[in-house]
Amino acid sequence: MAFDATSTTDEVLAGADLSGKRVLITGASAGLGVETARALAAKGAQVVGAVRDLKKGETATQVVRDQAANGGGLELIELDLASLASVRAAADKLVADGRPFDIVIANAGVMACPQGKTADGFETQFGTNHLGHFVFVNRIAPLIKDGGRVVALSSAGHRFSDVNLDDPSFERTPYSEFGAYGRSKTANALFALELDRRLKSRGIRAASVHPGGIQTELGRHMTPELTQQMISSITSANAAAGKPAFAFKTIPQGAATSVWAAVVAGADEVGGQYCEDCHVAELQEEGRGGARGYIRDPEHAKALWAKSEEMVGERF
């Protein structure tokens, strides 16, 4: 069946039986993370939600427990992606527990925040969105079952900027909220591309996804002016391309591409690809939709991987 921008998680997963499957989702205490967990647990998946604040997470995920069916359920673990000590502790705990995962969804993130640094001194968005996930997913990679799937949430925001491997923390480059966001989302897509290459021999495939424009807690740092600036820029790009004005998706529509890439799409169809609106995005250098060429460059992905290892002081 063909899905599109309006498809919801429940429509995409209609008929799916995920009984006995284990899924890890980062950022499971808000917006897309809660909806992704709810939709998968409702089909029988055992979901492990990684959250920064366990107390907030317990409250926010009640709907997941309420709708879990066919043996589905939810447990939470503490994970602060802006601290590598927290990332390593969470990964070590999962590895010590030893239970494998069928699917890992790197969903958590921050967007367009004021310039700042993570606990380890990295620029906040690159450090949280990319480097935190880079260390976390690599450390738990032995737990991913052969034939499993990894989904990294990227964004159409990757079009704002390629990664800058010479100055990843804006020590010499002027900072802009969206420029930094763009770098981190490009990094998420390149990470999935190189991870796919590395894990393919085990039948594990990795993809990146753009959920669409959605009003969630991700935009907590966005002033009304920044939000309007973003919408105006997208709408004018759409008009130039003969497309309709920007419209927000609902949260179930936004999480649909994540579950499509994780459960429904064929492994060879999505492996190493960037997806949007429940399909693999086309290469498109101008306008709003599609993937920029630099997120499809395997050598670029390898260079980012090497730089990331250097930054976190760990080889994978």
Secondary structure as UniProt FT lines:
FT   TURN            5..6
FT   HELIX           9..12
FT   TURN            13..15
FT   TURN            19..20
FT   STRAND          22..26
FT   TURN            28..29
FT   HELIX           31..41
FT   TURN            42..44
FT   STRAND          46..51
FT   HELIX           54..60
FT   HELIX           62..67
FT   TURN            70..71
FT   STRAND          73..78
FT   TURN            81..82
FT   HELIX           84..97
FT   STRAND          101..106
FT   TURN            119..120
FT   HELIX           124..125
FT   HELIX           126..132
FT   HELIX           133..140
FT   HELIX           141..143
FT   STRAND          144..153
FT   HELIX           156..160
FT   TURN            168..169
FT   HELIX           177..199
FT   HELIX           200..202
FT   STRAND          205..210
FT   HELIX           217..221
FT   HELIX           224..240
FT   TURN            241..242
FT   HELIX           251..254
FT   HELIX           256..259
FT   HELIX           260..264
FT   HELIX           267..270
FT   TURN            271..272
FT   STRAND          274..276
FT   TURN            277..278
FT   STRAND          279..280
FT   HELIX           293..296
FT   HELIX           298..312
//
